[in-house]
Amino acid sequence: MCEDIYKTISEPSEGFYKDKGSKFYAFAFPVYSEDEIKEIQKNLRKKYHDARHHCYAFRLGAAKKIYRSSDDGEPANSSGPPILGQIQSKDLSNILIVVIRYFGGTKLGIPGLIKAYRVATLDAINNGKIISKTENVNFKIEFEYPVMNSVMRIIKEENLDLINQKSDLTCEITLSVRKKNVNSIIDRFKKIRNLKVVID
């Protein structure tokens, strides 16, 4: 596998597990930034404000070096790490999984909790569709209308994803490019007279 290819889920999915009256609702989301993760968590806390625990784990990037888990008040390592363990065992990235627990009145013990969080997480992953994606970089090019043909030729030859386009006297196009190809493609664009490349 190339270093800029990773596996994730195509769209949000859900899972569920029940043990001794406690209910564990798992929610899996494809995500691309920690800001996005915080927004999802905020919305879940608002919607399920009466739940006792919102445990979670996430992993970001094709290199899979950014990851975190939280037990959110459950005994240490009984919930967050088992969720992260399932993400790792399925080799997923750019994914957030939150497992929300409603306490059923009977304690499950550490082994019971580990099993519950693991099974609920796995259910959410299995209910999703796993896909392979490339890690991409977005950048904008600004240019004068007369060089439009040269710009479009590169876009066509390199088979680039065009995200946004504004055509006027000065034109703007936002492109999504596979990370490993970005430098060579930008070099091609820079050869066009008076073209400006803007990377977010």
C-alpha positions as CSV (number, residue, x, y, z in Angstrom):
1,M,0.0,0.0,0.0
2,C,1.2,3.5,-0.8
3,E,1.8,5.8,2.2
4,D,-1.0,8.1,1.1
5,I,-3.7,5.5,0.8
6,Y,-5.9,4.6,3.8
7,K,-9.1,2.8,4.6
8,T,-12.1,4.5,6.2
9,I,-15.9,4.3,6.1
10,S,-17.9,5.9,3.3
11,E,-20.6,7.4,5.5
12,P,-21.8,7.5,9.1
13,S,-22.9,4.1,10.6
14,E,-24.3,2.9,13.9
15,G,-23.9,-0.1,16.2
16,F,-25.6,-1.4,19.4
17,Y,-24.9,-3.7,22.3
18,K,-26.8,-4.5,25.4
19,D,-25.7,-6.2,28.6
20,K,-27.5,-6.5,32.0
21,G,-29.7,-3.5,31.2
22,S,-26.9,-1.2,30.1
23,K,-27.2,0.0,26.5
24,F,-24.2,0.9,24.3
25,Y,-25.0,3.0,21.2
26,A,-22.0,3.3,18.8
27,F,-21.7,6.0,16.2
28,A,-19.0,5.9,13.5
29,F,-18.1,8.9,11.3
30,P,-15.7,9.6,8.5
31,V,-13.7,12.7,9.7
32,Y,-10.8,14.8,8.4
33,S,-9.9,17.1,11.3
34,E,-10.0,17.5,15.0
35,D,-12.3,20.5,14.6
36,E,-14.8,18.3,12.8
37,I,-14.5,15.7,15.6
38,K,-15.2,18.3,18.3
39,E,-18.3,19.5,16.4
40,I,-19.7,16.0,16.1
41,Q,-19.0,15.3,19.8
42,K,-20.8,18.5,20.8
43,N,-23.9,17.6,18.7
44,L,-23.9,14.0,20.2
45,R,-23.7,15.4,23.8
46,K,-26.5,17.7,23.1
47,K,-28.7,15.0,21.5
48,Y,-27.9,12.3,24.2
49,H,-27.4,14.7,27.1
50,D,-29.0,12.2,29.5
51,A,-26.4,9.4,28.9
52,R,-23.8,8.8,31.6
53,H,-20.8,8.2,29.3
54,H,-19.7,9.4,25.9
55,C,-16.5,7.3,25.3
56,Y,-14.7,7.7,22.0
57,A,-11.6,7.1,19.9
58,F,-10.4,8.5,16.6
59,R,-7.5,8.2,14.2
60,L,-6.5,10.7,11.5
61,G,-4.3,10.8,8.4
62,A,-3.0,8.2,6.0
63,A,0.1,7.8,8.2
64,K,-2.3,7.0,11.2
65,K,0.0,9.0,13.6
66,I,-2.8,11.1,15.1
67,Y,-5.1,9.2,17.4
68,R,-6.8,9.6,20.8
69,S,-9.2,7.7,23.0
70,S,-11.2,8.7,26.1
71,D,-12.9,6.6,28.8
72,D,-15.1,9.6,29.8
73,G,-15.5,8.6,33.5
74,E,-15.5,4.8,32.9
75,P,-12.7,2.9,34.7
76,A,-9.3,3.5,33.1
77,N,-8.7,1.7,29.8
78,S,-12.1,-0.1,29.9
79,S,-13.8,1.8,27.1
80,G,-11.7,4.3,25.0
81,P,-8.8,1.9,24.3
82,P,-11.1,-1.0,23.3
83,I,-12.8,1.4,20.8
84,L,-9.4,2.4,19.4
85,G,-8.3,-1.2,19.3
86,Q,-11.1,-2.0,16.9
87,I,-10.2,0.9,14.7
88,Q,-6.6,-0.4,14.6
89,S,-7.5,-4.0,14.0
90,K,-9.6,-3.0,11.0
91,D,-6.7,-0.7,9.9
92,L,-9.0,2.3,9.6
93,S,-8.1,6.0,9.6
94,N,-10.0,9.4,9.3
95,I,-12.6,7.8,11.5
96,L,-14.3,8.8,14.8
97,I,-16.3,6.3,16.9
98,V,-18.3,7.5,19.9
99,V,-20.0,4.9,22.1
100,I,-22.7,6.3,24.3
101,R,-23.7,4.3,27.4
102,Y,-27.0,4.3,29.3
103,F,-26.4,2.6,32.6
104,G,-28.7,-0.3,33.4
105,G,-28.3,-0.4,37.2
106,T,-25.9,-3.4,37.3
107,K,-22.1,-3.0,37.1
108,L,-20.4,-5.0,34.4
109,G,-16.9,-5.1,35.8
110,I,-13.8,-4.2,33.7
111,P,-13.9,-7.3,31.5
112,G,-17.7,-6.8,30.8
113,L,-17.1,-3.1,29.9
114,I,-14.2,-3.9,27.6
115,K,-16.4,-6.5,25.8
116,A,-19.3,-4.1,25.6
117,Y,-17.4,-1.2,24.1
118,R,-15.5,-3.5,21.7
119,V,-18.6,-5.3,20.4
120,A,-20.7,-2.1,20.0
121,T,-17.7,-0.5,18.1
122,L,-17.3,-3.5,15.9
123,D,-21.1,-3.5,15.1
124,A,-20.8,0.1,13.9
125,I,-17.8,-0.7,11.7
126,N,-19.5,-3.8,10.3
127,N,-22.6,-1.7,9.5
128,G,-20.6,0.8,7.6
129,K,-19.0,0.4,4.1
130,I,-15.2,0.3,4.2
131,I,-13.5,2.1,1.3
132,S,-10.0,3.0,0.3
133,K,-9.2,6.7,-0.2
134,T,-6.1,8.7,-1.0
135,E,-4.9,11.5,1.2
136,N,-5.4,14.7,-0.8
137,V,-4.3,18.3,-0.7
138,N,-6.6,21.2,-1.8
139,F,-5.1,24.2,-3.5
140,K,-6.4,27.2,-5.5
141,I,-5.1,28.5,-8.8
142,E,-5.7,32.1,-9.9
143,F,-5.1,33.1,-13.5
144,E,-6.2,35.4,-16.3
145,Y,-8.9,34.1,-18.7
146,P,-6.6,33.9,-21.8
147,V,-4.6,31.0,-20.3
148,M,-7.7,29.0,-19.5
149,N,-7.0,26.4,-22.2
150,S,-3.5,25.7,-20.8
151,V,-5.0,25.3,-17.3
152,M,-7.8,22.9,-18.4
153,R,-5.3,20.8,-20.4
154,I,-3.3,20.1,-17.2
155,I,-6.5,19.4,-15.3
156,K,-7.5,16.9,-17.9
157,E,-4.1,15.2,-18.4
158,E,-3.6,14.8,-14.7
159,N,-7.2,13.8,-14.1
160,L,-7.6,16.3,-11.2
161,D,-10.7,16.7,-9.1
162,L,-12.2,20.2,-9.6
163,I,-13.9,21.3,-6.4
164,N,-14.8,24.9,-7.3
165,Q,-14.6,27.2,-10.3
166,K,-15.1,30.9,-10.8
167,S,-14.7,32.3,-14.3
168,D,-14.4,36.1,-14.8
169,L,-11.7,38.4,-16.0
170,T,-9.6,36.7,-13.3
171,C,-10.4,33.0,-12.9
172,E,-10.2,30.8,-9.8
173,I,-10.2,27.1,-9.6
174,T,-9.9,25.0,-6.5
175,L,-8.4,21.5,-7.0
176,S,-8.0,18.4,-4.9
177,V,-4.8,16.5,-5.7
178,R,-3.3,13.3,-4.3
179,K,-0.7,14.3,-1.7
180,K,2.2,12.4,-3.4
181,N,1.6,14.2,-6.7
182,V,1.0,17.7,-5.4
183,N,4.5,19.2,-5.9
184,S,4.9,17.9,-9.5
185,I,1.4,19.2,-10.5
186,I,2.0,22.6,-8.9
187,D,5.2,22.9,-10.8
188,R,3.3,22.3,-14.0
189,F,0.8,25.1,-13.2
190,K,3.6,27.5,-12.2
191,K,5.0,27.3,-15.8
192,I,1.8,29.1,-17.0
193,R,2.4,32.9,-17.2
194,N,1.0,35.0,-14.4
195,L,-0.7,32.0,-12.7
196,K,-0.8,32.1,-8.9
197,V,-1.0,29.0,-6.7
198,V,-2.6,29.4,-3.2
199,I,-2.4,26.5,-0.8
200,D,-4.8,26.6,2.2
